Amino acid sequence: MKITFLGTGTSQGVPVIACKCEVCLSNDQKNNRLRTSILIETNDKTIVVDSGPDFRYQLLREKVEDLDAVLFTHEHKDHIAGLDDIRPFNYLLKKVIDVYATERVQTALKREFYYIFAETKYHGLPQINLHTIINGESFKIGDTEIIPLEVMHHLLPITGYRIGDFTYITDAKTISEASFEKIKGTKILVINALQKEPHISHFTLAEAIQFAQKVGAETTYLTHISHNLGLHAVVEKDLPANIRLAYDGLKIEL
């Protein structure tokens, strides 16, 4: 399984519009972060987790030529806004894309992309098969088993995913023991680390490190990073040996 980080930034991305902090003005490409999303390539399927506002550019940058499924973590705009950009796969590959989301997220998709679900269809609409994620119930995409796990983004439930020895969690602030049991044994963990200062709905850097050490994965990658965290090279230098900052375009293999 190959994982590509399509984006590792928070809802505003980095650089932030009109910001003149050292991170936003940095020439280091690792400080340029599009909205958070990953690409998963297995032996038989190509899957993305979330399709934010930068989705089209992310797919072009990584030269993605196939797509089978989109998994959604939650309904915030920085995670769903690019769904319409699956249309070239519908047209060029003549395939319908499977979309997996909880009922709550499906409600948001039907509101934001009402034309996809309208009774009267017009030419060129995104073509999707909608599948309902139920917390605690695994499902398969091709040969790959997906285990959804619920975490909390303050008061909003978020769906994280465990796929074999890989676990991906974004926008978490609290994680129950029941969800932790599903994460245990993970070799590669991806977890959000917004900034160093306290935040009501995201792990801080210290909280993310503490959680990563509790999980004990071989390697942890931090994502959903804001400009407030600091310069990539400076922050990463002080991290524990098995914890790293993810960056846009990073590729890992399991």
C-alpha positions in Angstrom: 0.0 0.0 0.0 1.3 3.4 -1.0 0.2 6.6 0.8 0.6 10.1 -0.7 -0.1 13.2 1.4 -2.1 15.4 -1.0 -2.4 18.1 1.6 -1.3 18.6 5.2 -2.7 22.1 6.0 -5.5 23.3 8.1 -8.7 24.9 6.8 -7.1 28.1 5.6 -4.0 26.4 4.1 -0.5 27.7 4.4 0.4 30.4 3.5 -2.7 32.1 4.9 -4.1 34.9 2.7 -2.5 38.3 3.6 -0.4 36.8 6.4 3.2 38.0 6.7 4.4 35.6 9.4 7.7 33.8 8.8 6.0 30.6 7.9 3.7 32.1 5.3 6.6 34.0 3.8 8.9 31.0 3.8 10.6 29.8 0.6 10.7 26.2 1.9 8.1 24.2 0.0 7.5 22.1 3.1 5.9 25.2 4.7 3.3 25.3 1.8 0.4 23.3 2.9 -2.8 22.6 0.9 -6.0 21.4 2.7 -5.7 18.0 4.3 -6.2 14.9 2.1 -4.4 11.6 1.4 -4.2 9.3 -1.6 -4.2 5.5 -0.9 -3.1 3.1 -3.6 -3.5 -0.6 -3.0 -2.9 -3.5 -5.3 -6.3 -3.1 -6.8 -7.9 0.2 -5.8 -7.2 3.9 -5.7 -8.8 5.7 -2.8 -8.7 9.3 -1.4 -9.7 10.4 2.1 -11.4 13.8 1.8 -11.7 16.1 -1.2 -11.1 19.7 -0.1 -11.0 22.9 -2.0 -7.5 22.1 -3.4 -8.5 18.7 -4.7 -8.2 19.3 -8.4 -4.7 20.8 -8.1 -3.6 18.0 -5.8 -4.7 15.3 -8.3 -3.0 17.1 -11.1 0.2 17.6 -9.1 0.4 13.9 -8.3 -0.7 12.9 -11.8 -3.5 10.7 -10.5 -5.0 8.8 -13.4 -7.5 6.6 -11.6 -9.9 6.8 -8.7 -12.3 4.2 -7.2 -13.5 5.7 -4.0 -13.7 8.8 -1.7 -13.8 8.4 2.0 -15.0 11.4 4.1 -13.9 12.1 7.6 -16.5 14.9 8.2 -18.5 17.6 6.5 -16.5 20.7 7.0 -15.8 22.6 3.8 -12.1 22.1 3.8 -12.8 18.3 3.6 -15.6 18.1 1.1 -15.5 21.2 -1.2 -13.8 19.5 -4.1 -16.1 16.6 -4.6 -17.3 17.9 -8.0 -13.8 17.4 -9.4 -14.3 13.6 -9.6 -16.1 14.3 -12.9 -13.1 13.6 -15.2 -12.9 10.1 -13.8 -16.6 9.6 -14.6 -16.1 10.9 -18.2 -12.7 9.6 -19.2 -12.8 6.3 -17.4 -16.5 5.8 -17.7 -16.9 4.8 -14.1 -19.0 5.8 -11.2 -17.1 6.7 -8.0 -18.0 5.1 -4.7 -18.4 7.6 -1.9 -18.3 6.5 1.8 -19.7 8.8 4.5 -21.8 8.7 7.7 -25.4 9.6 7.4 -24.6 13.1 8.9 -22.0 13.8 6.3 -24.3 12.5 3.6 -26.8 15.1 4.7 -24.2 17.8 4.2 -23.2 16.5 0.8 -26.8 16.5 -0.4 -27.1 20.1 0.8 -23.8 21.3 -0.7 -24.0 19.3 -3.9 -27.7 19.2 -4.3 -27.5 19.0 -8.1 -25.8 15.6 -7.9 -28.8 14.2 -6.1 -31.6 16.1 -8.0 -34.3 14.0 -9.6 -33.7 15.8 -12.9 -30.2 15.0 -14.1 -28.3 17.1 -16.6 -25.3 16.1 -18.7 -21.9 16.1 -16.9 -23.1 15.7 -13.3 -20.7 13.9 -10.9 -21.7 10.2 -10.8 -21.4 8.6 -7.4 -22.5 5.6 -5.5 -23.2 6.6 -1.9 -22.4 4.1 0.9 -23.2 4.6 4.5 -20.4 4.3 7.1 -21.6 3.0 10.5 -19.2 3.4 13.4 -17.8 0.1 14.4 -18.7 -1.7 11.2 -15.8 -2.4 8.8 -16.2 -2.6 5.1 -14.2 -3.6 2.0 -13.1 -1.6 -1.0 -11.8 -4.3 -3.4 -9.5 -6.5 -1.4 -8.9 -3.8 1.3 -10.6 -3.8 4.7 -11.4 -0.4 6.0 -12.1 0.0 9.8 -13.9 3.3 10.6 -13.3 4.7 14.1 -14.9 7.7 15.7 -13.0 10.6 17.3 -14.3 13.9 18.5 -13.6 17.4 17.0 -14.8 19.2 20.1 -18.5 18.3 19.8 -18.5 17.0 16.2 -17.9 13.3 15.5 -15.1 12.6 13.0 -14.4 9.4 11.2 -10.8 8.1 11.3 -9.7 5.1 9.3 -7.6 2.1 10.0 -6.4 0.2 7.0 -4.1 -2.7 7.9 -1.1 -1.3 9.8 -2.0 2.3 8.8 -4.3 4.6 10.8 -5.4 8.1 9.6 -7.0 10.6 12.0 -7.6 14.2 11.3 -9.4 17.0 13.3 -9.3 15.1 16.6 -9.4 16.6 20.1 -10.5 13.6 22.1 -10.3 9.9 21.3 -12.2 7.3 23.3 -10.8 4.1 24.7 -13.1 2.2 22.4 -11.5 3.9 19.4 -8.0 3.6 20.9 -8.5 -0.2 21.0 -9.0 -0.1 17.2 -5.8 1.9 16.7 -3.5 -0.2 18.9 -0.9 -2.2 16.9 -0.8 0.4 14.1 2.7 0.7 12.6 2.1 4.0 10.8 -0.1 6.6 12.5 -1.2 9.9 11.1 -2.7 12.4 13.5 -3.5 16.1 13.5 -1.3 18.7 15.3 -2.7 22.1 14.6 -0.4 24.4 16.7 1.4 24.7 20.0 -1.2 26.8 21.8 -4.4 25.3 23.3 -7.3 24.8 20.8 -10.8 23.8 21.5 -11.2 21.3 18.7 -7.7 20.1 17.6 -4.8 18.4 19.2 -1.9 20.7 20.0 1.6 19.6 19.1 2.1 18.4 22.7 -1.2 16.5 22.8 -0.5 14.9 19.4 3.0 13.7 20.6 1.5 12.4 23.9 -1.2 10.4 21.9 1.4 9.1 19.5 3.6 7.9 22.3 0.5 6.2 23.9 -0.2 4.4 20.6 3.5 3.4 20.2 3.5 3.2 16.4 6.8 2.7 14.6 6.4 6.1 12.9 3.8 8.9 13.5 3.2 11.6 10.9 1.6 14.9 12.0 -0.8 16.6 9.7 -3.6 19.3 9.6 -0.9 21.8 10.5 -1.4 25.6 10.7 1.1 28.4 10.2 1.0 28.9 14.0 2.9 25.6 14.5 6.1 27.2 13.2 8.6 26.5 10.5 8.7 22.9 9.3 12.5 22.5 9.8 12.6 24.1 13.2 9.6 22.1 14.6 10.7 18.7 13.2 14.2 19.1 14.7 12.8 19.0 18.2 10.4 16.1 17.7 11.0 12.6 19.1 12.9 10.3 16.7 9.8 8.3 15.5 7.5 11.4 15.1 7.7 13.5 12.0 5.9 16.3 10.3 4.1 15.3 7.2 4.3 17.6 4.2 2.5 17.9 0.9 3.7 15.3 -1.6 5.2 13.0 1.0 5.0 9.3 0.0 5.2 6.3 2.3 4.8 2.6 1.6 3.7 -0.2 3.8 
